[in-house]
Amino acid sequence: MMFRTAFITGFRPSLMLRRGISTLPGNPHINTFQDSLAPSTYILTYLKSDPPSKRLAIGTSTEMPPTPNSFTQNPEFMTILNEVVSEYGHQDEDVTQQARAFASPGGFNLGSGGAFFNQQSQNRRRGSSAKQGGGGGAAGSGAGGASGQGGAGGAGRGGFVHLSDRRNPPDFGRIAWPEDILGSVEVNGNGEVVGKCTPSGTYRILTNEGM
């Protein structure tokens, strides 16, 4: 009996270590844990460590799957995210592809994340941008459809491009919604990134389009 008791007790820790980790529906990179101190709350994190680190967690939710109303983002995680955007955002492939478009002889190309127009172009297109194009992106602040831009490229002028979340990519020629924009970076007329990315301050981890 003593041996049997010792045998069972010795295996309990390993059974705990083998407990399965749940992931967020639609995003297998995000792990979900029930908060041991608040059973009605779930902790969302990229890490697989159990128990999870609340300091490094993406945030918490009172529902699964999370919604914009049930989710609370972690301020410390946002600080880390903005630091990563500042340090490495200018190297993102979406940013570099948009930057190269500025060296083209045609009009502007907003690409995946969208580009800011210079003031002259904004004045010329103001009043018509909201009427052109459709789908993803910010209708009121976009550049309209590709036909309204005069083709691809930036005509050798500089500007700014956005680094945006791919959960809701804008249509060609449109700027992403502010809640999807992680940051912006300056580009010169030769299609070269100037400096590093500046966090937008408007990015939201969870929107109606997902996380």
MDAnalysis code that builds the backbone (N, CA, C; Angstrom):
import MDAnalysis as mda
import numpy as np

u = mda.Universe.empty(633, n_residues=211, atom_resindex=np.repeat(np.arange(211), 3), trajectory=True)
u.add_TopologyAttr("name", ["N", "CA", "C"] * 211)
u.add_TopologyAttr("resid", np.arange(1, 212))
u.add_TopologyAttr("resname", ["MET", "MET", "PHE", "ARG", "THR", "ALA", "PHE", "ILE", "THR", "GLY", "PHE", "ARG", "PRO", "SER", "LEU", "MET", "LEU", "ARG", "ARG", "GLY", "ILE", "SER", "THR", "LEU", "PRO", "GLY", "ASN", "PRO", "HIS", "ILE", "ASN", "THR", "PHE", "GLN", "ASP", "SER", "LEU", "ALA", "PRO", "SER", "THR", "TYR", "ILE", "LEU", "THR", "TYR", "LEU", "LYS", "SER", "ASP", "PRO", "PRO", "SER", "LYS", "ARG", "LEU", "ALA", "ILE", "GLY", "THR", "SER", "THR", "GLU", "MET", "PRO", "PRO", "THR", "PRO", "ASN", "SER", "PHE", "THR", "GLN", "ASN", "PRO", "GLU", "PHE", "MET", "THR", "ILE", "LEU", "ASN", "GLU", "VAL", "VAL", "SER", "GLU", "TYR", "GLY", "HIS", "GLN", "ASP", "GLU", "ASP", "VAL", "THR", "GLN", "GLN", "ALA", "ARG", "ALA", "PHE", "ALA", "SER", "PRO", "GLY", "GLY", "PHE", "ASN", "LEU", "GLY", "SER", "GLY", "GLY", "ALA", "PHE", "PHE", "ASN", "GLN", "GLN", "SER", "GLN", "ASN", "ARG", "ARG", "ARG", "GLY", "SER", "SER", "ALA", "LYS", "GLN", "GLY", "GLY", "GLY", "GLY", "GLY", "ALA", "ALA", "GLY", "SER", "GLY", "ALA", "GLY", "GLY", "ALA", "SER", "GLY", "GLN", "GLY", "GLY", "ALA", "GLY", "GLY", "ALA", "GLY", "ARG", "GLY", "GLY", "PHE", "VAL", "HIS", "LEU", "SER", "ASP", "ARG", "ARG", "ASN", "PRO", "PRO", "ASP", "PHE", "GLY", "ARG", "ILE", "ALA", "TRP", "PRO", "GLU", "ASP", "ILE", "LEU", "GLY", "SER", "VAL", "GLU", "VAL", "ASN", "GLY", "ASN", "GLY", "GLU", "VAL", "VAL", "GLY", "LYS", "CYS", "THR", "PRO", "SER", "GLY", "THR", "TYR", "ARG", "ILE", "LEU", "THR", "ASN", "GLU", "GLY", "MET"])
u.atoms.positions = np.array([
    [0.839, -1.206, 0.000],
    [0.000, 0.000, 0.000],
    [0.870, 1.251, 0.000],
    [1.952, 1.199, 0.791],
    [2.846, 2.352, 0.839],
    [3.491, 2.574, -0.521],
    [3.887, 1.490, -1.171],
    [4.500, 1.602, -2.494],
    [3.507, 2.150, -3.508],
    [2.271, 1.647, -3.423],
    [1.230, 2.109, -4.342],
    [0.989, 3.610, -4.166],
    [0.937, 4.073, -2.913],
    [0.710, 5.492, -2.645],
    [1.851, 6.335, -3.184],
    [3.069, 5.884, -2.955],
    [4.240, 6.621, -3.432],
    [4.270, 6.650, -4.948],
    [3.877, 5.561, -5.574],
    [3.895, 5.475, -7.034],
    [2.920, 6.480, -7.649],
    [1.709, 6.551, -7.101],
    [0.702, 7.476, -7.625],
    [1.115, 8.923, -7.378],
    [1.602, 9.190, -6.164],
    [2.009, 10.553, -5.824],
    [3.142, 11.029, -6.716],
    [4.053, 10.131, -7.024],
    [5.188, 10.505, -7.846],
    [4.808, 10.886, -9.257],
    [3.672, 10.440, -9.743],
    [3.278, 10.727, -11.122],
    [2.378, 11.943, -11.246],
    [1.891, 12.465, -10.157],
    [0.988, 13.600, -10.237],
    [1.624, 14.842, -10.866],
    [2.871, 15.208, -10.516],
    [3.466, 16.392, -11.151],
    [3.568, 16.269, -12.653],
    [3.926, 15.076, -13.152],
    [4.071, 14.912, -14.592],
    [2.733, 15.039, -15.303],
    [1.656, 14.588, -14.628],
    [0.342, 14.729, -15.236],
    [-0.048, 16.193, -15.339],
    [0.339, 16.986, -14.360],
    [0.044, 18.408, -14.397],
    [0.821, 19.088, -15.514],
    [2.053, 18.677, -15.723],
    [2.877, 19.270, -16.765],
    [2.337, 18.955, -18.153],
    [1.599, 17.875, -18.278],
    [1.092, 17.469, -19.583],
    [-0.271, 18.079, -19.905],
    [-0.758, 18.952, -19.041],
    [-2.063, 19.555, -19.292],
    [-2.043, 20.318, -20.617],
    [-3.052, 20.102, -21.439],
    [-3.084, 20.743, -22.743],
    [-3.247, 22.245, -22.645],
    [-2.698, 22.956, -23.633],
    [-2.799, 24.409, -23.697],
    [-3.810, 24.773, -24.774],
    [-4.780, 25.576, -24.405],
    [-5.790, 26.015, -25.365],
    [-5.266, 27.208, -26.147],
    [-5.666, 27.287, -27.402],
    [-5.279, 28.422, -28.238],
    [-6.525, 29.178, -28.681],
    [-6.312, 30.395, -29.100],
    [-7.428, 31.243, -29.499],
    [-7.977, 30.792, -30.846],
    [-9.286, 30.594, -30.974],
    [-9.864, 30.220, -32.270],
    [-9.527, 31.263, -33.331],
    [-8.981, 30.814, -34.438],
    [-8.623, 31.737, -35.505],
    [-7.209, 32.269, -35.408],
    [-6.537, 32.042, -34.269],
    [-5.146, 32.488, -34.121],
    [-4.411, 31.508, -33.213],
    [-3.831, 30.448, -33.786],
    [-3.188, 29.408, -32.985],
    [-1.920, 29.864, -32.278],
    [-1.433, 31.066, -32.575],
    [-0.223, 31.566, -31.921],
    [-0.519, 32.139, -30.537],
    [-1.786, 32.397, -30.244],
    [-2.163, 32.989, -28.961],
    [-2.732, 31.913, -28.045],
    [-2.125, 31.751, -26.886],
    [-2.543, 30.756, -25.912],
    [-3.483, 31.383, -24.881],
    [-4.432, 30.596, -24.413],
    [-5.398, 31.092, -23.432],
    [-5.334, 30.253, -22.160],
    [-5.352, 30.921, -21.023],
    [-5.333, 30.264, -19.721],
    [-6.426, 30.861, -18.847],
    [-7.061, 30.013, -18.064],
    [-8.034, 30.508, -17.101],
    [-7.273, 31.059, -15.903],
    [-7.618, 32.264, -15.486],
    [-6.941, 32.907, -14.363],
    [-7.299, 32.174, -13.070],
    [-6.288, 31.638, -12.388],
    [-6.538, 30.870, -11.164],
    [-7.109, 31.740, -10.043],
    [-6.826, 33.050, -10.087],
    [-7.325, 33.960, -9.055],
    [-8.687, 34.540, -9.408],
    [-9.042, 34.454, -10.670],
    [-10.345, 34.953, -11.130],
    [-10.851, 34.008, -12.207],
    [-11.507, 32.922, -11.827],
    [-11.922, 31.870, -12.773],
    [-12.766, 32.351, -13.944],
    [-13.424, 33.493, -13.803],
    [-14.251, 33.999, -14.902],
    [-13.443, 34.825, -15.899],
    [-12.127, 34.892, -15.684],
    [-11.251, 35.684, -16.550],
    [-10.242, 34.783, -17.239],
    [-9.966, 35.079, -18.496],
    [-8.992, 34.324, -19.274],
    [-7.792, 35.211, -19.591],
    [-6.609, 34.616, -19.513],
    [-5.367, 35.324, -19.821],
    [-4.921, 34.920, -21.216],
    [-4.657, 35.894, -22.072],
    [-4.210, 35.640, -23.439],
    [-2.733, 35.993, -23.547],
    [-1.939, 35.085, -24.069],
    [-0.500, 35.295, -24.125],
    [0.119, 34.538, -25.290],
    [1.275, 35.023, -25.759],
    [2.027, 34.312, -26.791],
    [2.893, 33.215, -26.174],
    [3.105, 33.273, -24.879],
    [3.972, 32.320, -24.195],
    [3.194, 31.075, -23.791],
    [3.909, 29.958, -23.696],
    [3.282, 28.692, -23.339],
    [3.500, 28.330, -21.872],
    [4.219, 29.149, -21.125],
    [4.511, 28.845, -19.729],
    [3.227, 28.825, -18.897],
    [3.153, 27.842, -17.993],
    [1.982, 27.675, -17.142],
    [2.454, 27.521, -15.691],
    [2.082, 28.425, -14.785],
    [1.105, 29.509, -14.975],
    [1.673, 30.644, -15.827],
    [0.806, 31.346, -16.529],
    [1.266, 32.409, -17.423],
    [1.702, 33.656, -16.657],
    [2.583, 34.416, -17.269],
    [3.030, 35.681, -16.689],
    [2.043, 36.779, -17.078],
    [1.363, 37.352, -16.089],
    [0.406, 38.415, -16.382],
    [1.112, 39.664, -16.900],
    [2.344, 39.873, -16.478],
    [3.085, 41.057, -16.909],
    [3.380, 41.017, -18.398],
    [3.593, 39.813, -18.941],
    [3.923, 39.658, -20.357],
    [2.720, 39.245, -21.199],
    [1.564, 39.111, -20.582],
    [0.367, 38.689, -21.317],
    [-0.118, 39.790, -22.253],
    [-0.796, 39.379, -23.317],
    [-1.383, 40.339, -24.255],
    [-2.499, 41.109, -23.572],
    [-3.279, 40.401, -22.777],
    [-4.387, 41.022, -22.061],
    [-5.285, 39.958, -21.474],
    [-6.443, 40.359, -21.008],
    [-7.395, 39.431, -20.410],
    [-8.775, 39.619, -21.029],
    [-9.590, 38.587, -20.888],
    [-10.950, 38.649, -21.422],
    [-11.895, 37.906, -20.495],
    [-13.101, 38.397, -20.404],
    [-14.123, 37.730, -19.599],
    [-14.964, 36.787, -20.441],
    [-14.640, 36.698, -21.740],
    [-15.353, 35.792, -22.639],
    [-14.356, 35.099, -23.561],
    [-14.781, 33.947, -24.065],
    [-14.009, 33.222, -25.067],
    [-14.942, 32.792, -26.178],
    [-14.658, 33.172, -27.440],
    [-13.541, 34.027, -27.833],
    [-13.741, 35.464, -27.369],
    [-12.654, 36.226, -27.252],
    [-12.759, 37.598, -26.751],
    [-13.439, 38.525, -27.749],
    [-14.044, 39.561, -27.231],
    [-14.664, 40.598, -28.049],
    [-14.079, 41.943, -27.615],
    [-14.259, 42.991, -28.422],
    [-13.766, 44.308, -28.003],
    [-14.329, 44.753, -26.655],
    [-15.529, 44.289, -26.303],
    [-16.129, 44.676, -25.025],
    [-15.607, 43.852, -23.854],
    [-15.225, 42.606, -24.112],
    [-14.780, 41.731, -23.025],
    [-13.270, 41.756, -22.820],
    [-12.536, 42.296, -23.782],
    [-11.069, 42.249, -23.739],
    [-10.478, 43.512, -23.122],
    [-9.462, 43.315, -22.286],
    [-8.696, 44.421, -21.702],
    [-7.233, 44.209, -22.037],
    [-6.652, 45.101, -22.824],
    [-5.264, 44.923, -23.216],
    [-4.326, 45.298, -22.071],
    [-3.176, 44.646, -22.044],
    [-2.182, 44.839, -20.996],
    [-1.285, 46.028, -21.349],
    [-1.269, 47.093, -20.547],
    [-0.438, 48.265, -20.863],
    [1.044, 47.927, -20.998],
    [1.532, 46.991, -20.180],
    [2.946, 46.618, -20.261],
    [3.247, 45.925, -21.587],
    [2.316, 45.115, -22.066],
    [2.519, 44.468, -23.361],
    [2.543, 45.509, -24.471],
    [1.666, 46.508, -24.382],
    [1.642, 47.568, -25.389],
    [2.959, 48.334, -25.402],
    [3.554, 48.536, -24.241],
    [4.855, 49.205, -24.172],
    [5.912, 48.390, -24.900],
    [5.907, 47.082, -24.666],
    [6.862, 46.195, -25.338],
    [6.618, 46.196, -26.843],
    [5.346, 46.126, -27.242],
    [5.001, 46.119, -28.665],
    [5.491, 47.390, -29.347],
    [5.278, 48.541, -28.725],
    [5.711, 49.805, -29.315],
    [7.233, 49.892, -29.407],
    [7.924, 49.303, -28.440],
    [9.386, 49.279, -28.491],
    [9.870, 48.444, -29.676],
    [9.201, 47.319, -29.917],
    [9.563, 46.463, -31.052],
    [9.270, 47.176, -32.371],
    [8.114, 47.845, -32.453],
    [7.759, 48.596, -33.658],
    [8.788, 49.684, -33.919],
    [9.199, 50.391, -32.869],
    [10.175, 51.471, -33.018],
    [11.522, 50.951, -33.490],
    [11.910, 49.793, -32.991],
    [13.243, 49.269, -33.289],
    [13.311, 48.519, -34.615],
    [12.250, 47.795, -34.965],
    [12.322, 46.915, -36.133],
    [11.243, 47.153, -37.185],
    [10.281, 48.026, -36.915],
    [9.180, 48.236, -37.855],
    [9.624, 48.672, -39.234],
    [10.710, 49.453, -39.317],
    [11.177, 49.947, -40.614],
    [11.746, 48.835, -41.483],
    [12.005, 47.651, -40.892],
    [12.547, 46.525, -41.647],
    [11.459, 45.579, -42.151],
    [10.219, 45.811, -41.770],
    [9.125, 44.929, -42.169],
    [8.975, 44.922, -43.690],
    [8.671, 43.744, -44.253],
    [8.598, 43.616, -45.705],
    [7.485, 44.460, -46.310],
    [6.376, 44.638, -45.590],
    [5.308, 45.492, -46.108],
    [5.788, 46.933, -46.238],
    [6.576, 47.383, -45.268],
    [7.098, 48.751, -45.287],
    [8.100, 48.931, -46.420],
    [9.021, 47.993, -46.573],
    [10.047, 48.133, -47.612],
    [9.444, 48.044, -49.012],
    [8.399, 47.243, -49.184],
    [7.739, 47.160, -50.489],
    [7.043, 48.468, -50.833],
    [6.388, 49.055, -49.849],
    [5.738, 50.340, -50.084],
    [6.772, 51.429, -50.356],
    [7.894, 51.355, -49.652],
    [8.947, 52.356, -49.835],
    [9.483, 52.329, -51.260],
    [9.674, 51.128, -51.798],
    [10.202, 51.024, -53.168],
    [9.238, 51.615, -54.188],
    [7.948, 51.606, -53.874],
    [6.962, 52.151, -54.807],
    [7.138, 53.649, -54.997],
    [7.748, 54.325, -54.041],
    [7.946, 55.762, -54.158],
    [8.959, 56.117, -55.240],
    [9.798, 55.167, -55.603],
    [10.794, 55.435, -56.629],
    [10.219, 55.279, -58.030],
    [8.972, 54.791, -58.147],
    [8.340, 54.606, -59.449],
    [7.895, 55.944, -60.018],
    [7.783, 56.058, -61.340],
    [7.438, 57.330, -61.973],
    [5.964, 57.684, -61.935],
    [5.091, 56.747, -61.531],
    [3.657, 57.016, -61.569],
    [3.167, 57.742, -60.344],
    [1.889, 57.502, -60.004],
    [1.305, 58.132, -58.834],
    [1.671, 57.374, -57.583],
    [0.930, 57.583, -56.527],
    [1.226, 56.973, -55.251],
    [0.640, 55.572, -55.155],
    [1.280, 54.746, -54.347],
    [0.821, 53.386, -54.114],
    [0.726, 53.172, -52.612],
    [-0.472, 52.942, -52.121],
    [-0.631, 52.770, -50.694],
    [-0.353, 51.348, -50.251],
    [-0.357, 50.405, -51.178],
    [0.025, 49.037, -50.885],
    [-0.748, 48.433, -49.731],
    [-0.050, 47.599, -48.928],
    [-0.718, 46.869, -47.864],
    [-1.102, 47.756, -46.694],
    [-0.200, 48.665, -46.311],
    [-0.486, 49.466, -45.135],
    [-0.922, 50.863, -45.454],
    [-0.644, 51.352, -46.654],
    [-1.056, 52.688, -47.030],
    [0.045, 53.696, -46.824],
    [0.024, 54.767, -47.581],
    [1.023, 55.822, -47.473],
    [0.343, 57.158, -47.306],
    [1.002, 58.040, -46.592],
    [0.503, 59.400, -46.489],
    [0.805, 60.139, -47.775],
    [-0.116, 60.980, -48.238],
    [0.150, 61.849, -49.368],
    [0.841, 63.105, -48.869],
    [1.617, 63.754, -49.742],
    [2.103, 65.070, -49.366],
    [0.935, 66.049, -49.447],
    [1.107, 67.266, -48.927],
    [-0.006, 68.201, -48.800],
    [-0.602, 68.575, -50.142],
    [0.237, 68.722, -51.175],
    [-0.265, 69.094, -52.494],
    [-1.202, 68.032, -53.038],
    [-0.822, 66.764, -52.871],
    [-1.655, 65.673, -53.376],
    [-2.944, 65.575, -52.592],
    [-2.870, 65.842, -51.281],
    [-4.077, 65.780, -50.467],
    [-5.074, 66.836, -50.909],
    [-4.589, 68.036, -51.178],
    [-5.488, 69.103, -51.604],
    [-6.126, 68.783, -52.949],
    [-5.349, 68.182, -53.862],
    [-5.848, 67.880, -55.187],
    [-6.926, 66.806, -55.150],
    [-6.803, 65.866, -54.192],
    [-7.740, 64.740, -54.149],
    [-8.821, 64.909, -53.090],
    [-8.747, 65.965, -52.272],
    [-9.727, 66.143, -51.212],
    [-11.129, 66.285, -51.805],
    [-12.063, 65.596, -51.205],
    [-13.442, 65.673, -51.675],
    [-13.813, 64.533, -52.590],
    [-12.812, 63.847, -53.147],
    [-13.133, 62.743, -54.051],
    [-12.689, 61.407, -53.497],
    [-11.793, 61.424, -52.493],
    [-11.241, 60.168, -52.002],
    [-12.294, 59.287, -51.361],
    [-13.255, 59.886, -50.671],
    [-14.257, 59.080, -49.969],
    [-15.230, 58.424, -50.918],
    [-15.273, 58.878, -52.176],
    [-16.237, 58.347, -53.130],
    [-15.672, 57.186, -53.941],
    [-14.361, 56.984, -53.869],
    [-13.741, 55.974, -54.705],
    [-13.342, 54.772, -53.871],
    [-13.306, 53.611, -54.521],
    [-12.852, 52.394, -53.871],
    [-13.892, 51.847, -52.916],
    [-13.513, 50.810, -52.171],
    [-14.419, 50.199, -51.210],
    [-13.699, 49.132, -50.436],
    [-14.429, 48.464, -49.567],
    [-13.846, 47.376, -48.807],
    [-13.050, 47.884, -47.631],
    [-11.941, 47.160, -47.317],
    [-11.146, 47.482, -46.149],
    [-10.487, 48.829, -46.253],
    [-10.040, 49.317, -45.087],
    [-9.359, 50.600, -45.051],
    [-10.277, 51.720, -44.664],
    [-9.690, 52.867, -44.405],
    [-10.448, 54.028, -43.962],
    [-10.966, 54.803, -45.153],
    [-12.283, 54.775, -45.346],
    [-12.872, 55.396, -46.523],
    [-12.666, 56.895, -46.537],
    [-12.784, 57.537, -45.380],
    [-12.693, 58.985, -45.362],
    [-11.286, 59.508, -45.497],
    [-10.260, 58.711, -45.157],
    [-8.900, 59.210, -45.173],
    [-8.049, 58.553, -46.229],
    [-8.641, 57.671, -47.041],
    [-7.880, 56.978, -48.062],
    [-7.658, 57.832, -49.281],
    [-6.977, 57.244, -50.263],
    [-6.662, 57.970, -51.475],
    [-7.624, 57.637, -52.584],
    [-8.644, 56.813, -52.277],
    [-9.554, 56.397, -53.325],
    [-8.992, 55.215, -54.076],
    [-9.627, 54.884, -55.182],
    [-9.193, 53.743, -55.973],
    [-7.913, 54.020, -56.721],
    [-7.342, 52.966, -57.292],
    [-6.078, 53.110, -57.995],
    [-6.196, 54.048, -59.177],
    [-7.375, 54.093, -59.793],
    [-7.550, 54.962, -60.945],
    [-7.443, 56.428, -60.557],
    [-7.729, 56.731, -59.284],
    [-7.649, 58.103, -58.832],
    [-6.261, 58.498, -58.409],
    [-5.308, 57.555, -58.464],
    [-3.957, 57.840, -58.028],
    [-2.983, 57.997, -59.188],
    [-3.387, 57.678, -60.368],
    [-2.482, 57.811, -61.496],
    [-1.498, 56.679, -61.616],
    [-1.806, 55.522, -61.051],
    [-0.918, 54.382, -61.188],
    [-0.126, 54.151, -59.925],
    [0.923, 53.319, -60.035],
    [1.728, 52.975, -58.871],
    [2.950, 53.866, -58.797],
    [3.507, 53.934, -57.563],
    [4.728, 54.696, -57.388],
    [4.491, 56.054, -56.791],
    [5.588, 56.780, -56.486],
    [5.485, 58.068, -55.827],
    [6.048, 59.210, -56.624],
    [6.318, 59.006, -57.908],
    [6.809, 60.066, -58.786],
    [8.095, 60.673, -58.253],
    [8.897, 59.882, -57.556],
    [10.176, 60.363, -57.074],
    [10.096, 61.283, -55.879],
    [8.941, 61.423, -55.254],
    [8.808, 62.267, -54.073],
    [8.768, 61.405, -52.820],
    [9.148, 62.003, -51.717],
    [9.115, 61.274, -50.464],
    [7.739, 61.299, -49.832],
    [7.635, 60.694, -48.688],
    [6.371, 60.650, -47.973],
    [6.482, 59.723, -46.782],
    [5.373, 59.199, -46.353],
    [5.341, 58.273, -45.231],
    [4.517, 57.044, -45.605],
    [4.906, 55.896, -45.067],
    [4.142, 54.666, -45.253],
    [3.780, 54.112, -43.884],
    [2.700, 53.357, -43.857],
    [2.211, 52.770, -42.610],
    [2.642, 51.312, -42.486],
    [2.928, 50.914, -41.270],
    [3.042, 49.505, -40.912],
    [1.717, 49.139, -40.256],
    [0.953, 48.255, -40.902],
    [-0.381, 47.947, -40.381],
    [-0.575, 46.457, -40.163],
    [-1.522, 46.143, -39.318],
    [-1.876, 44.765, -39.004],
    [-2.527, 44.137, -40.229],
    [-2.193, 42.874, -40.511],
    [-2.730, 42.194, -41.691],
    [-4.104, 41.577, -41.460],
    [-4.674, 41.763, -40.266],
    [-5.984, 41.157, -39.999],
    [-7.076, 41.779, -40.855],
    [-6.881, 43.026, -41.291],
    [-7.890, 43.703, -42.103],
    [-7.187, 44.540, -43.171],
    [-6.514, 43.877, -44.128],
    [-5.746, 44.624, -45.136],
    [-6.641, 45.504, -45.992],
    [-6.250, 46.761, -46.201],
    [-7.065, 47.660, -47.022],
    [-6.981, 47.301, -48.494],
    [-7.977, 47.708, -49.257],
    [-7.928, 47.525, -50.697],
    [-6.799, 48.362, -51.280],
    [-6.399, 48.024, -52.497],
    [-5.347, 48.779, -53.172],
    [-5.735, 50.256, -53.245],
    [-4.812, 51.114, -52.853],
    [-5.071, 52.538, -52.909],
    [-5.778, 53.100, -51.696],
    [-5.897, 52.299, -50.633],
    [-6.594, 52.762, -49.435],
    [-5.657, 52.719, -48.231],
    [-5.935, 53.540, -47.249],
    [-5.171, 53.567, -46.012],
    [-5.879, 52.699, -44.981],
    [-5.097, 51.966, -44.195],
    [-5.682, 51.110, -43.163],
    [-6.385, 51.957, -42.108],
    [-7.328, 51.342, -41.404],
    [-8.001, 52.027, -40.311],
    [-6.983, 52.372, -39.231],
    [-7.145, 53.495, -38.530],
    [-6.201, 53.876, -37.465],
    [-5.994, 52.773, -36.428],
    [-7.042, 52.020, -36.107],
    [-6.932, 50.960, -35.110],
    [-6.080, 49.792, -35.596],
    [-5.808, 49.743, -36.909],
    [-4.977, 48.677, -37.472],
    [-3.550, 49.134, -37.762],
    [-3.265, 50.417, -37.595],
    [-1.941, 50.955, -37.928],
    [-1.025, 50.887, -36.709],
    [0.076, 50.159, -36.858],
    [1.053, 50.018, -35.779],
    [1.988, 51.214, -35.699],
    [2.363, 51.746, -36.851],
    [3.274, 52.878, -36.869],
    [3.494, 53.387, -38.276],
    [4.289, 54.442, -38.394],
    [4.568, 55.060, -39.691],
    [6.057, 55.348, -39.803],
    [6.545, 55.350, -41.033],
    [7.965, 55.603, -41.263],
    [8.135, 56.470, -42.500],
    [9.138, 57.332, -42.479],
    [9.384, 58.242, -43.594],
    [10.151, 57.536, -44.710],
    [9.826, 57.912, -45.945],
    [10.483, 57.353, -47.129],
    [10.909, 58.508, -48.024],
    [12.125, 58.429, -48.600],
    [12.563, 59.495, -49.502],
    [12.153, 59.195, -50.936],
    [12.472, 60.110, -51.846],
    [12.064, 59.966, -53.234],
    [12.740, 58.833, -53.967],
    [13.787, 58.268, -53.379],
    [14.482, 57.133, -53.991],
    [13.939, 55.794, -53.503],
    [12.874, 55.835, -52.727],
    [12.288, 54.598, -52.226],
    [13.046, 54.013, -51.059],
    [13.781, 54.851, -50.333],
    [14.575, 54.386, -49.198],
    [13.927, 54.836, -47.887],
    [13.906, 53.925, -46.932],
    [13.357, 54.246, -45.615],
    [14.309, 55.180, -44.889],
    [13.753, 56.244, -44.323],
    [14.551, 57.227, -43.594],
    [14.247, 57.099, -42.104],
    [15.230, 56.687, -41.339],
    [15.017, 56.556, -39.898],
    [14.217, 55.318, -39.539],
    [13.626, 55.363, -38.356],
    [12.884, 54.220, -37.845],
    [11.389, 54.528, -37.741],
    [10.647, 53.506, -37.376],
    [9.188, 53.601, -37.332],
    [8.725, 54.299, -36.053],
    [7.725, 55.146, -36.198],
    [7.123, 55.831, -35.054],
    [5.779, 55.186, -34.727],
    [5.605, 54.653, -33.508],
    [4.321, 54.037, -33.146],
    [3.168, 55.007, -33.335],
    [2.041, 54.484, -33.780],
    [0.904, 55.340, -34.122],
    [0.169, 55.878, -32.896],
    [0.103, 55.075, -31.844],
    [-0.668, 55.475, -30.677],
    [-2.157, 55.210, -30.831],
    [-2.569, 54.719, -31.995],
    [-3.987, 54.443, -32.254],
    [-4.275, 52.949, -32.390],
    [-3.222, 52.128, -32.382],
    [-3.393, 50.697, -32.628],
    [-4.146, 50.019, -31.488],
    [-5.054, 49.136, -31.851],
    [-5.806, 48.335, -30.892],
    [-5.514, 46.859, -31.135],
    [-5.199, 46.137, -30.065],
    [-4.850, 44.725, -30.186],
    [-6.018, 43.905, -30.713],
    [-7.209, 44.201, -30.253],
    [-8.396, 43.448, -30.669],
    [-9.439, 44.397, -31.240],
    [-9.928, 44.058, -32.424],
    [-11.016, 44.805, -33.052],
    [-12.092, 43.809, -33.474],
    [-13.108, 44.282, -34.133],
    [-14.145, 43.382, -34.643],
    [-13.612, 42.445, -35.711],
    [-12.437, 42.761, -36.274],
    [-11.820, 41.917, -37.298],
    [-10.969, 40.816, -36.688],
    [-10.769, 40.860, -35.374],
    [-9.988, 39.823, -34.720],
    [-8.756, 40.375, -34.029],
    [-7.845, 39.465, -33.704],
    [-6.635, 39.817, -32.957],
    [-5.396, 39.375, -33.730],
])
